[in-house]
Amino acid sequence: MLGTIFVVTPTVGWAFPLLWPILLSTAGALGFKLYTSTADDAPLRGKLSKQMRNLRTVTLRLDELVQGIAAEEVGRDQVVRFVKDDIVLVFRRDPRGKFSIEVMGPAAKSARELEAIGREFAFTLIQQFAYNRMVQEMERRGATLASEEVNENGDIVLRLRHWK
């Protein structure tokens, strides 16, 4: 039996149209809900803004984890907020085009705990992006996905078939 092992490192480029569904599914898989806002909830946003100023905040630069970000489709200063219990996670692109994750939580949580939540989100996001890129590339080369499994380490194992 002939086998191939692919090691995908998080140095892949990012295209935001591909990133949106991955971002939303990653957040959902980790129990976060998208925080959306309308003009009708302006009083609530004011109250939430006041509460958020009292939260401990940790910022993780994704540039430390991912190189070669290519996201010309994304406007500067774009922000997506997710909420889970008392944690607010903010995925953003700053005016310089750099991506980061801000994790906000109550003062009772340590900066290390908040950083762990942010890193889990970032690594899951990178893993899902690499997974999608790998499956797309293998399909482009004529391979079909036979099976997939997630092992105890959280690694995704793909079994592909390619007939010549």
ZATI-406350 format. One record per residue: residue in three letters; x, y, z of N, C-alpha, C, O in turn. Coordinates in steps of 0.2 Angstrom, whole numbers, padded with zeros to 4 digits, always signed. Layout:
<rs>
ALAXYZXYZXYZXYZ/...
</rs>
This chain:
<rs>
MET+0004-0006+0000+0000+0000+0000+0004+0006+0000+0009+0007+0004/LEU+0003+0011-0004+0007+0017-0005+0003+0022-0001-0003+0023-0002/GLY+0007+0026+0003+0004+0032+0007+0008+0038+0006+0014+0038+0005/THR+0005+0043+0008+0008+0050+0007+0006+0054+0014+0000+0053+0016/ILE+0011+0057+0016+0009+0061+0022+0011+0068+0020+0016+0070+0018/PHE+0006+0073+0021+0007+0080+0020+0007+0083+0027+0003+0082+0031/VAL+0012+0088+0028+0012+0092+0034+0011+0099+0031+0014+0102+0027/VAL+0005+0102+0034+0003+0108+0032+0005+0113+0038+0002+0112+0044/THR+0009+0118+0036+0011+0123+0042+0007+0129+0041+0004+0130+0035/PRO+0006+0133+0046+0002+0139+0046+0005+0145+0042+0005+0150+0045/THR+0008+0143+0036+0011+0149+0032+0007+0150+0026+0010+0152+0021/VAL+0001+0148+0026-0003+0149+0020-0006+0156+0020-0007+0159+0025/GLY-0007+0158+0014-0010+0165+0013-0018+0165+0015-0021+0159+0014/TRP-0020+0170+0016-0027+0171+0018-0031+0175+0013-0029+0180+0011/ALA-0036+0172+0011-0041+0176+0006-0048+0177+0010-0050+0172+0012/PHE-0050+0183+0011-0055+0184+0016-0062+0181+0014-0066+0178+0018/PRO-0064+0180+0007-0070+0177+0006-0069+0169+0008-0074+0166+0010/LEU-0063+0166+0008-0063+0160+0011-0063+0160+0018-0065+0155+0021/LEU-0060+0165+0021-0059+0166+0028-0066+0166+0032-0067+0164+0038/TRP-0071+0170+0029-0077+0171+0033-0081+0165+0035-0082+0164+0041/PRO-0082+0160+0030-0086+0154+0033-0081+0150+0038-0084+0147+0042/ILE-0075+0150+0037-0070+0147+0042-0071+0150+0048-0071+0147+0054/LEU-0070+0157+0048-0071+0160+0055-0077+0159+0058-0077+0158+0064/LEU-0083+0159+0055-0089+0158+0058-0090+0151+0061-0093+0150+0066/SER-0088+0146+0057-0088+0139+0059-0084+0138+0065-0085+0134+0069/THR-0078+0141+0065-0073+0140+0070-0076+0143+0077-0076+0139+0082/ALA-0079+0149+0076-0082+0152+0082-0088+0147+0085-0088+0146+0091/GLY-0092+0145+0080-0097+0141+0082-0095+0134+0085-0098+0132+0090/ALA-0090+0131+0083-0087+0125+0085-0085+0126+0092-0085+0121+0096/LEU-0082+0132+0094-0079+0133+0101-0085+0136+0105-0083+0138+0111/GLY-0091+0136+0103-0096+0139+0107-0098+0146+0107-0102+0149+0111/PHE-0094+0150+0103-0095+0157+0102-0101+0159+0098-0102+0155+0093/LYS-0105+0164+0099-0110+0166+0095-0108+0173+0092-0105+0177+0095/LEU-0110+0174+0085-0108+0181+0082-0112+0186+0086-0118+0185+0087/TYR-0109+0192+0087-0113+0197+0090-0114+0202+0085-0109+0205+0082/THR-0120+0203+0083-0122+0208+0078-0126+0214+0082-0128+0213+0087/SER-0126+0219+0078-0129+0225+0081-0133+0229+0076-0132+0229+0070/THR-0139+0232+0078-0143+0236+0073-0144+0243+0077-0142+0244+0082/ALA-0147+0247+0073-0149+0254+0076-0153+0253+0082-0153+0258+0086/ASP-0158+0248+0082-0163+0248+0087-0160+0246+0094-0163+0248+0099/ASP-0154+0243+0094-0151+0241+0100-0145+0246+0103-0141+0244+0106/ALA-0146+0253+0100-0141+0258+0102-0140+0258+0110-0135+0259+0113/PRO-0146+0259+0114-0145+0259+0121-0141+0253+0124-0137+0254+0129/LEU-0143+0247+0121-0139+0241+0124-0132+0242+0122-0128+0239+0126/ARG-0130+0244+0116-0123+0245+0114-0120+0249+0119-0114+0248+0121/GLY-0123+0255+0121-0120+0259+0126-0118+0256+0133-0113+0257+0135/LYS-0123+0252+0135-0122+0248+0141-0117+0243+0140-0113+0242+0145/LEU-0117+0240+0135-0112+0235+0134-0105+0238+0133-0100+0235+0136/SER-0104+0244+0130-0098+0247+0129-0095+0249+0136-0089+0248+0137/LYS-0100+0251+0140-0097+0253+0147-0095+0247+0151-0090+0247+0154/GLN-0099+0241+0150-0096+0235+0153-0090+0232+0151-0086+0230+0154/MET-0089+0233+0144-0083+0231+0141-0077+0235+0143-0071+0232+0143/ARG-0078+0241+0145-0072+0245+0147-0069+0242+0154-0063+0243+0156/ASN-0073+0238+0158-0071+0236+0164-0069+0229+0164-0067+0226+0169/LEU-0068+0226+0157-0066+0219+0156-0058+0219+0156-0055+0224+0153/ARG-0055+0214+0158-0048+0213+0156-0047+0211+0149-0051+0207+0146/THR-0042+0214+0145-0042+0212+0138-0035+0210+0137-0030+0212+0139/VAL-0034+0205+0132-0028+0202+0130-0028+0202+0122-0033+0200+0119/THR-0023+0204+0119-0023+0205+0112-0018+0200+0109-0012+0200+0112/LEU-0020+0196+0104-0015+0191+0101-0014+0193+0094-0019+0194+0090/ARG-0008+0195+0092-0007+0196+0085-0006+0190+0081-0002+0185+0083/LEU-0010+0189+0076-0010+0183+0072-0004+0183+0068-0002+0177+0065/ASP+0000+0188+0067+0006+0188+0063+0011+0184+0066+0015+0181+0063/GLU+0011+0183+0073+0015+0179+0076+0014+0171+0074+0019+0167+0074/LEU+0008+0170+0072+0006+0163+0071+0006+0161+0063+0007+0156+0061/VAL+0004+0166+0060+0003+0165+0052+0007+0170+0049+0007+0176+0050/GLN+0010+0168+0043+0014+0173+0039+0011+0173+0032+0007+0168+0030/GLY+0012+0178+0028+0010+0178+0022+0002+0180+0021-0001+0177+0017/ILE+0000+0184+0025-0007+0186+0025-0008+0190+0019-0005+0195+0018/ALA-0013+0188+0015-0015+0191+0009-0023+0192+0009-0026+0188+0007/ALA-0025+0198+0011-0032+0199+0012-0034+0206+0009-0037+0210+0012/GLU-0033+0207+0003-0034+0213+0000-0042+0215-0001-0044+0220-0001/GLU-0046+0209+0000-0053+0210-0001-0056+0213+0006-0062+0215+0006/VAL-0052+0213+0011-0055+0215+0017-0053+0222+0018-0047+0224+0017/GLY-0058+0226+0020-0057+0233+0022-0053+0234+0028-0053+0230+0032/ARG-0049+0240+0029-0046+0241+0035-0051+0242+0041-0057+0244+0039/ASP-0049+0241+0047-0053+0242+0053-0059+0238+0053-0064+0240+0056/GLN-0059+0232+0050-0065+0228+0050-0065+0224+0056-0059+0221+0059/VAL-0070+0223+0059-0071+0219+0066-0077+0214+0066-0082+0216+0063/VAL-0076+0209+0069-0081+0204+0070-0080+0202+0077-0075+0200+0080/ARG-0086+0202+0081-0086+0201+0088-0090+0194+0089-0095+0193+0086/PHE-0088+0190+0094-0091+0184+0096-0092+0184+0103-0088+0187+0107/VAL-0097+0181+0106-0098+0181+0113-0100+0174+0115-0103+0170+0112/LYS-0097+0172+0121-0098+0166+0124-0098+0167+0132-0093+0168+0134/ASP-0103+0166+0135-0104+0167+0142-0102+0174+0144-0104+0179+0141/ASP-0096+0175+0148-0094+0181+0150-0087+0183+0146-0084+0188+0148/ILE-0086+0180+0140-0080+0181+0136-0082+0184+0129-0087+0182+0126/VAL-0079+0190+0128-0080+0193+0121-0074+0192+0117-0068+0194+0120/LEU-0074+0189+0111-0069+0188+0107-0069+0193+0101-0075+0192+0097/VAL-0064+0197+0099-0065+0201+0094-0059+0200+0089-0053+0200+0090/PHE-0061+0198+0082-0057+0197+0077-0057+0203+0073-0062+0205+0071/ARG-0051+0206+0072-0050+0212+0068-0045+0213+0063-0040+0209+0064/ARG-0045+0217+0059-0040+0219+0054-0039+0227+0056-0043+0231+0055/ASP-0033+0229+0058-0031+0236+0059-0030+0240+0053-0030+0237+0048/PRO-0029+0246+0054-0028+0251+0048-0022+0249+0044-0021+0251+0038/ARG-0017+0245+0047-0011+0243+0044-0012+0237+0040-0007+0235+0037/GLY-0018+0234+0041-0019+0227+0038-0017+0221+0042-0017+0216+0039/LYS-0015+0222+0048-0013+0216+0052-0019+0214+0056-0024+0217+0058/PHE-0020+0207+0056-0025+0203+0059-0023+0202+0067-0017+0201+0068/SER-0028+0202+0071-0027+0201+0078-0034+0198+0081-0039+0199+0078/ILE-0033+0195+0087-0039+0193+0091-0038+0196+0098-0033+0196+0101/GLU-0043+0199+0100-0044+0202+0107-0048+0198+0111-0054+0196+0108/VAL-0046+0196+0116-0051+0192+0121-0052+0196+0127-0047+0198+0130/MET-0058+0197+0129-0060+0201+0134-0064+0197+0139-0069+0193+0137/GLY-0063+0197+0145-0066+0194+0150-0066+0197+0157-0063+0202+0158/PRO-0070+0195+0162-0070+0198+0169-0063+0198+0172-0059+0194+0170/ALA-0062+0203+0176-0056+0204+0180-0054+0197+0184-0048+0196+0185/ALA-0059+0193+0185-0058+0187+0189-0053+0182+0185-0050+0178+0188/LYS-0054+0183+0178-0050+0178+0174-0043+0181+0173-0042+0187+0172/SER-0038+0177+0173-0031+0180+0173-0030+0181+0165-0033+0179+0161/ALA-0024+0185+0164-0022+0187+0157-0020+0180+0154-0021+0179+0148/ARG-0017+0176+0157-0015+0169+0155-0021+0165+0152-0021+0162+0147/GLU-0027+0165+0156-0033+0161+0154-0036+0164+0148-0038+0161+0143/LEU-0036+0171+0148-0039+0174+0142-0034+0173+0136-0037+0172+0130/GLU-0028+0173+0137-0023+0171+0131-0024+0164+0128-0024+0163+0122/ALA-0025+0160+0133-0027+0153+0131-0033+0152+0127-0033+0148+0122/ILE-0038+0156+0129-0044+0156+0125-0043+0158+0118-0045+0156+0113/GLY-0039+0164+0117-0038+0167+0111-0033+0162+0107-0034+0162+0101/ARG-0028+0159+0110-0024+0155+0106-0028+0148+0103-0027+0146+0098/GLU-0032+0146+0107-0036+0140+0105-0041+0142+0099-0041+0138+0094/PHE-0043+0148+0099-0047+0151+0094-0043+0151+0087-0044+0149+0082/ALA-0037+0155+0088-0032+0156+0083-0030+0149+0080-0030+0149+0074/PHE-0028+0144+0084-0025+0138+0081-0031+0134+0078-0029+0131+0073/THR-0037+0134+0080-0042+0131+0077-0044+0134+0070-0045+0131+0066/LEU-0044+0141+0070-0045+0144+0064-0040+0143+0059-0041+0141+0053/ILE-0033+0142+0061-0028+0141+0056-0029+0133+0054-0028+0132+0048/GLN-0030+0129+0058-0031+0122+0057-0037+0121+0052-0036+0117+0047/GLN-0042+0125+0053-0048+0124+0048-0046+0127+0041-0048+0124+0036/PHE-0043+0133+0041-0041+0136+0035-0036+0131+0031-0037+0130+0025/ALA-0031+0128+0035-0027+0123+0031-0030+0117+0029-0029+0115+0023/TYR-0035+0115+0033-0039+0109+0031-0043+0111+0024-0043+0107+0019/ASN-0046+0116+0024-0050+0118+0018-0045+0119+0012-0047+0117+0006/ARG-0039+0122+0013-0035+0123+0007-0032+0116+0005-0032+0115-0001/MET-0031+0111+0009-0028+0105+0008-0034+0101+0004-0032+0098-0001/VAL-0040+0101+0006-0045+0097+0003-0046+0100-0004-0047+0096-0009/GLN-0046+0107-0005-0047+0110-0012-0042+0108-0016-0043+0107-0022/GLU-0036+0108-0014-0030+0106-0018-0030+0099-0020-0029+0097-0026/MET-0032+0095-0016-0032+0088-0017-0038+0086-0022-0037+0082-0027/GLU-0043+0090-0022-0049+0089-0026-0047+0092-0033-0048+0089-0038/ARG-0043+0097-0033-0040+0100-0040-0036+0095-0043-0036+0095-0049/ARG-0032+0091-0039-0028+0086-0042-0031+0079-0044-0028+0075-0046/GLY-0038+0079-0043-0041+0073-0044-0042+0068-0039-0045+0062-0040/ALA-0040+0070-0033-0041+0065-0027-0048+0066-0024-0051+0071-0024/THR-0051+0061-0021-0057+0061-0018-0056+0060-0010-0052+0055-0009/LEU-0060+0063-0006-0059+0062+0001-0063+0055+0003-0069+0055+0002/ALA-0059+0050+0005-0062+0044+0007-0065+0044+0014-0070+0042+0016/SER-0061+0047+0019-0063+0048+0026-0059+0053+0029-0053+0055+0027/GLU-0061+0055+0035-0058+0060+0039-0059+0058+0046-0065+0056+0048/GLU-0054+0059+0051-0056+0058+0058-0051+0063+0062-0046+0066+0059/VAL-0053+0065+0068-0050+0069+0072-0047+0065+0078-0051+0062+0081/ASN-0040+0065+0078-0037+0060+0084-0038+0064+0090-0040+0070+0091/GLU-0035+0060+0095-0035+0063+0102-0031+0069+0103-0033+0073+0108/ASN-0026+0071+0099-0023+0077+0099-0026+0083+0096-0024+0088+0096/GLY-0032+0081+0092-0035+0087+0089-0033+0087+0081-0035+0091+0078/ASP-0028+0083+0079-0026+0083+0072-0031+0080+0068-0035+0075+0070/ILE-0032+0083+0062-0037+0080+0057-0033+0075+0052-0028+0078+0049/VAL-0035+0069+0052-0032+0064+0048-0037+0063+0042-0042+0061+0042/LEU-0034+0065+0036-0038+0064+0029-0035+0057+0026-0029+0056+0025/ARG-0040+0054+0023-0038+0048+0019-0041+0050+0012-0047+0051+0011/LEU-0037+0050+0007-0039+0052+0000-0038+0046-0004-0033+0042-0003/ARG-0041+0046-0010-0041+0041-0015-0039+0045-0022-0042+0050-0023/HIS-0034+0042-0025-0033+0045-0032-0031+0039-0037-0026+0036-0036/TRP-0036+0038-0041-0035+0033-0046-0032+0036-0053-0034+0041-0055/LYS-0027+0032-0055-0024+0034-0062-0027+0030-0067-0025+0031-0073/
</rs>
